[in-house]
Amino acid sequence: MDLKIDLVGGVQIKKAIDDLQKNIKKKEEVALNKAAQFITVAIKDRTARGIGVNKQGRRKEFQRYSDSYLKFLVSKRNKENASSRVNLFFSGLMLANLQPKKTGTFSRRIFFPNRRENLKARFHDEIGAGKGKVKRPFMNVSKEEEEKMRKIFKQEIDKIRF
């Protein structure tokens, strides 16, 4: 005696599974892009407020500019009351150049595509800028930013309909 079982609508089920896989892939892509964009904006905003992040993910105000550099800023900007806020902003080119890039299916990289701006950022962040070789680390992610990034990613993934 034989028992034969046929799956009615097998073609539709296969199509539904294929559509679901495509939808998941698209949502992952969107989630990664939004998370990377959030981190890029967070770095720019935080840096503009004069706050860096150390390697442990703790926020810290940047070390103040030297008196000689402040005098230089006043002469260059031709203003008597040039801001003494440390925000790594002189021409605006360095931070404007910061952007996310897709580096793999499940990865994004935030970087400076322009070599000159990348070198400036490296000096400020790792090597130390100016005569005093002052480091102002800004290319790290704070614990709060990481948590917000996870929420952004999760919100997009939660939109997947099964």
VOLOFI-347190 format. One line per 5 residues: their letters; for each residue x, y, z of N, C-alpha, C. Coordinates in steps of 0.05 Angstrom, whole numbers, plus 5000, padded with zeros to 4 digits. Layout:
% residues N
a = X/Y/Z/X/Y/Z/X/Y/Z; ...
This chain:
% residues 162
mdlki = 5017/4977/5000/5000/5000/5000/5018/5025/5000; 5012/5044/4984/5027/5069/4981/5009/5093/4989; 5022/5113/5001/5009/5138/5008/5023/5160/4992; 5009/5174/4976/5021/5195/4960/5011/5222/4971; 5030/5240/4976/5023/5267/4986/5034/5287/4966
dlvgg = 5016/5304/4957/5024/5326/4938/5021/5352/4953; 5039/5370/4948/5038/5397/4960/5024/5414/4940; 4999/5421/4946/4983/5438/4928/4994/5467/4931; 4999/5479/4909/5009/5507/4909/5038/5509/4915; 5053/5488/4909/5082/5488/4914/5097/5510/4900
vqikk = 5088/5518/4876/5101/5540/4861/5097/5566/4876; 5072/5570/4887/5067/5595/4902/5083/5596/4927; 5086/5573/4941/5102/5573/4966/5131/5579/4960; 5142/5567/4938/5170/5573/4931/5173/5603/4924; 5154/5614/4910/5155/5643/4903/5154/5660/4929
aiddl = 5136/5652/4947/5134/5667/4972/5160/5666/4988; 5173/5643/4989/5199/5640/5003/5220/5657/4989; 5221/5657/4962/5240/5673/4948/5235/5703/4953; 5210/5711/4953/5203/5739/4958/5212/5747/4986; 5207/5730/5005/5215/5735/5033/5245/5738/5035
qknik = 5261/5721/5022/5290/5724/5022/5299/5750/5010; 5286/5759/4988/5293/5784/4976/5286/5807/4995; 5263/5805/5008/5255/5826/5026/5274/5829/5050; 5283/5806/5060/5302/5806/5083/5328/5819/5074; 5337/5812/5050/5362/5823/5040/5360/5854/5037
kkeev = 5337/5863/5026/5333/5892/5023/5332/5906/5050; 5318/5894/5069/5316/5907/5096/5343/5908/5110; 5359/5887/5107/5386/5887/5118/5402/5909/5106; 5400/5912/5080/5415/5933/5066/5407/5961/5076; 5381/5965/5078/5370/5991/5088/5379/5996/5117
alnka = 5377/5975/5133/5384/5977/5161/5414/5985/5165; 5431/5972/5150/5460/5978/5151/5465/6006/5141; 5453/6014/5120/5457/6041/5109/5448/6062/5129; 5424/6058/5141/5414/6078/5160/5432/6079/5185; 5442/6056/5194/5459/6055/5218/5485/6070/5212
aqfit = 5497/6065/5188/5522/6078/5181/5518/6108/5177; 5496/6116/5166/5490/6144/5163/5486/6158/5190; 5473/6144/5208/5469/6155/5235/5497/6160/5248; 5515/6140/5247/5541/6143/5259/5556/6166/5247; 5555/6169/5220/5569/6190/5206/5559/6218/5216
vaikd = 5533/6221/5218/5521/6246/5228/5528/6251/5257; 5527/6229/5273/5533/6232/5302/5562/6241/5306; 5581/6230/5290/5609/6239/5293/5612/6268/5286; 5599/6277/5264/5601/6305/5255/5588/6323/5276; 5565/6316/5286/5551/6333/5306/5566/6335/5332
rtarg = 5576/6312/5342/5591/6312/5367/5616/6328/5364; 5630/6324/5342/5655/6339/5337/5650/6369/5336; 5628/6377/5324/5621/6405/5322/5616/6417/5350; 5608/6401/5368/5604/6410/5396/5629/6408/5413; 5651/6399/5401/5677/6398/5415/5680/6374/5433
igvnk = 5666/6352/5426/5667/6328/5443/5678/6305/5426; 5697/6291/5438/5708/6267/5425/5700/6242/5440; 5709/6220/5430/5704/6194/5443/5730/6178/5444; 5736/6168/5468/5761/6152/5470/5755/6123/5460; 5776/6107/5460/5773/6079/5450/5755/6062/5467
qgrrk = 5750/6070/5492/5732/6055/5509/5703/6064/5505; 5698/6083/5488/5671/6092/5482/5661/6114/5501; 5679/6126/5516/5671/6148/5534/5675/6175/5521; 5655/6192/5524/5657/6219/5514/5675/6236/5530; 5689/6255/5516/5707/6272/5530/5710/6298/5514
efqry = 5710/6321/5528/5714/6346/5513/5742/6347/5502; 5744/6360/5478/5770/6363/5466/5788/6381/5483; 5814/6376/5482/5833/6395/5494/5831/6421/5480; 5833/6443/5495/5830/6469/5483/5853/6475/5464; 5847/6494/5446/5868/6503/5427/5889/6519/5441
sdsyl = 5913/6518/5431/5935/6534/5442/5930/6564/5437; 5942/6581/5453/5939/6610/5450/5949/6619/5422; 5971/6607/5413/5982/6615/5387/5963/6607/5365; 5949/6584/5367/5930/6576/5346/5906/6594/5347; 5897/6601/5371/5874/6620/5373/5880/6646/5360
kflvs = 5905/6656/5363/5913/6681/5350/5912/6678/5320; 5921/6655/5311/5921/6649/5282/5892/6649/5272; 5874/6636/5287/5846/6635/5278/5834/6664/5276; 5840/6680/5295/5831/6708/5294/5841/6722/5269; 5867/6719/5263/5878/6732/5240/5867/6721/5214
krnke = 5863/6695/5213/5853/6682/5188/5824/6688/5183; 5808/6688/5204/5780/6692/5201/5773/6722/5202; 5794/6738/5208/5791/6767/5209/5768/6776/5228; 5767/6762/5250/5747/6768/5270/5761/6772/5297; 5752/6791/5312/5764/6795/5338/5755/6775/5358
nassr = 5731/6765/5355/5720/6746/5375/5716/6719/5362; 5736/6709/5348/5734/6682/5337/5729/6662/5359; 5713/6643/5353/5705/6623/5373/5729/6607/5382; 5730/6603/5408/5752/6587/5419/5743/6558/5422; 5718/6552/5414/5708/6525/5416/5724/6506/5398
vnlff = 5733/6485/5409/5749/6465/5394/5730/6447/5380; 5729/6449/5354/5710/6433/5338/5722/6422/5313; 5748/6423/5311/5763/6413/5287/5753/6424/5261; 5742/6448/5262/5730/6461/5238/5747/6485/5231; 5760/6484/5209/5774/6508/5199/5762/6516/5172
sglml = 5764/6499/5153/5753/6504/5126/5726/6489/5123; 5722/6468/5139/5698/6452/5136/5702/6428/5117; 5724/6427/5104/5729/6406/5084/5732/6378/5097; 5746/6377/5119/5752/6351/5131/5726/6336/5139; 5710/6349/5156/5686/6336/5165/5665/6332/5143
anlqp = 5665/6351/5124/5646/6348/5102/5653/6323/5085; 5678/6315/5086/5687/6292/5070/5681/6265/5083; 5674/6265/5108/5668/6240/5122/5642/6228/5111; 5644/6202/5103/5620/6189/5092/5621/6159/5096; 5598/6146/5095/5597/6117/5097/5601/6104/5069
kktgt = 5611/6080/5069/5615/6065/5044/5609/6036/5049; 5596/6023/5030/5590/5995/5031/5616/5980/5025; 5624/5962/5044/5650/5947/5040/5645/5917/5037; 5620/5909/5041/5613/5881/5039/5583/5878/5043; 5574/5854/5040/5545/5849/5042/5535/5858/5069
fsrri = 5550/5853/5090/5540/5859/5117/5559/5879/5131; 5572/5897/5116/5589/5916/5130/5590/5943/5116; 5594/5963/5132/5597/5990/5122/5621/6002/5136; 5635/6021/5123/5658/6034/5134/5654/6064/5132; 5661/6078/5153/5658/6107/5153/5687/6118/5150
ffpnr = 5691/6134/5130/5718/6142/5123/5719/6168/5108; 5743/6177/5103/5748/6202/5087/5760/6194/5060; 5744/6195/5039/5754/6186/5013/5777/6204/5001; 5777/6229/5009/5798/6248/4999/5823/6243/5016; 5845/6238/5003/5870/6232/5017/5879/6254/5036
renlk = 5877/6278/5027/5886/6301/5043/5869/6303/5069; 5842/6301/5065/5825/6303/5089/5828/6279/5107; 5834/6256/5096/5840/6232/5111/5865/6236/5128; 5885/6248/5117/5910/6253/5131/5906/6273/5154; 5890/6294/5148/5884/6314/5169/5870/6300/5193
arfhd = 5850/6283/5186/5835/6269/5207/5853/6251/5223; 5871/6238/5209/5890/6219/5223/5907/6235/5243; 5917/6258/5234/5933/6274/5253/5917/6282/5277; 5893/6292/5273/5876/6300/5296/5869/6276/5314; 5863/6254/5302/5852/6231/5317/5874/6213/5329
eigag = 5895/6208/5314/5915/6187/5323/5943/6198/5328; 5953/6214/5310/5981/6222/5312/5986/6246/5330; 5968/6265/5328/5971/6290/5344/5976/6313/5325; 5962/6334/5329/5964/6357/5311/5979/6380/5325; 5991/6397/5308/6005/6420/5318/6031/6414/5331
kgkvk = 6044/6436/5342/6070/6433/5354/6069/6414/5379; 6047/6416/5393/6044/6399/5417/6035/6371/5412; 6030/6364/5387/6020/6338/5379/5995/6330/5395; 5976/6348/5396/5952/6343/5412/5933/6325/5397; 5925/6303/5410/5906/6284/5399/5878/6292/5408
rpfmn = 5860/6292/5389/5832/6297/5395/5816/6275/5381; 5813/6252/5395/5800/6229/5382/5770/6234/5377; 5763/6232/5352/5734/6236/5345/5723/6214/5328; 5740/6196/5318/5730/6175/5300/5725/6149/5315; 5714/6151/5339/5704/6128/5354/5674/6131/5358
vskee = 5662/6110/5368/5633/6111/5373/5628/6109/5403; 5612/6127/5414/5606/6125/5442/5586/6103/5448; 5585/6095/5473/5566/6074/5480/5537/6082/5474; 5531/6107/5479/5504/6117/5473/5498/6116/5443; 5518/6125/5427/5514/6124/5397/5511/6095/5388
eekmr = 5527/6077/5399/5525/6049/5391/5497/6038/5398; 5486/6045/5421/5459/6036/5428/5438/6047/5409; 5440/6073/5402/5421/6085/5384/5423/6072/5356; 5448/6066/5348/5452/6053/5322/5439/6025/5322; 5441/6010/5344/5428/5984/5345/5398/5987/5343
kifkq = 5387/6007/5356/5358/6011/5355/5349/6018/5326; 5364/6034/5313/5358/6041/5285/5358/6016/5268; 5379/6000/5271/5382/5975/5256/5358/5956/5262; 5352/5953/5288/5330/5935/5296/5303/5945/5285; 5298/5971/5285/5273/5982/5275/5269/5974/5246
eidki = 5290/5975/5230/5288/5967/5202/5284/5937/5199; 5298/5922/5214/5295/5892/5213/5268/5884/5222; 5256/5898/5242/5230/5891/5251/5208/5896/5231; 5214/5911/5210/5195/5916/5189/5191/5893/5169; 5208/5873/5173/5206/5849/5155/5180/5834/5162
rf = 5164/5829/5142/5139/5815/5146/5142/5786/5137; 5135/5769/5155/5136/5740/5148/5110/5729/5139
